[in-house]
Amino acid sequence: MSWSRQGRKRRGYHHGNLRETLIAAALDLIAEKGPAGFTFAEAARLAGVSPAAPYRHFRDRDALMADVARRGFERFAAELARAWDEGRPEPFEALQNTGRAYLAFARTEPAYFTAMFEAQLPPDLDPELARAADQAFAVVRQASETLCARLPKPTRPPSLMVSLHVWAMAHGIATLFARGDAARRALPMPPEDLLEAGLLVYLGGLGLGGDQNR
């Protein structure tokens, strides 16, 4: 995600592209210093513009971070939806594919992932950011609803509860073991295998897992 320092020296603002240049600079700084490790002025300097220039597009640093996080969530939601594929070829397998996509995003887009989940942005900071985050969660919610609908109503667990548990499991494994930066912990197995095992145990305990639902 980050560029070389030589590449940074060459970066500069081109007319009509200031917003994109600032986003690219912010992603680079997040990858290098974390979401709280740089100032608005540093982002402007890396983008090759004056400290006042970013205010043409963003009221402050939080607004810049919110735009980075929004873009990340939009990409994230698209990846999850592609993996879920409307429950094909079979809902439990499709959910596993969705979990793998969750881990893959943390691995391949660490700067976006960090901005999305570790920038400490207030939930109500930006309606577009909230919408994009809800879109991503909606994929997991749809998967959980599809699986839960296979059980008789009297024994059916609340789909929201299931989706929150699945989200928390995937996010915990992604954050600890699958991320693509230096914060990743060592694991004696692929994180995809750990997540698959966790889903089998959890959903199997609810009567929702594996071959019994085919």
C-alpha angles and dihedrals in degrees: 000000000000124000128222119269088246089057090049092056090056095049115104142157117274120196112271094013104078095115093052092045091053092048090052091048092049092051090051092050092046090053091050104036108012127250094293098040102087141048133233088251091055090053089051092048093050089048089053097242137113120274089252096052098080090061088074088074108014129042092212145336093286090057090053091049091048090055091050091049092047092054090048093052091048091054090042093052091050091051093048092047091049091051094046090049093186091300097306134185088008129335099244092047090044090054090052089051089051090052091051089051089052091055093043092055092052089050100045101033104038095152093052091043091052093048091049098050110017107039092090092228115170110254092235096046095105127011091210091054091050091049093051092048090049090051091057094048090046090068091058090043091053091049091050093047091051092052095043091051088067092070125075112265096247091059099032115120118224106274092216090057091049093048092050091050092048091047092049092049094049093044094048093052092044093050096046105033114010107045119119098230139073093278092074114118123221116258128186091224138035110284087231089063091049092051093046091052091048092051091048092052096043100042092037089057089056092048091250105105139101132331096352088075098050 
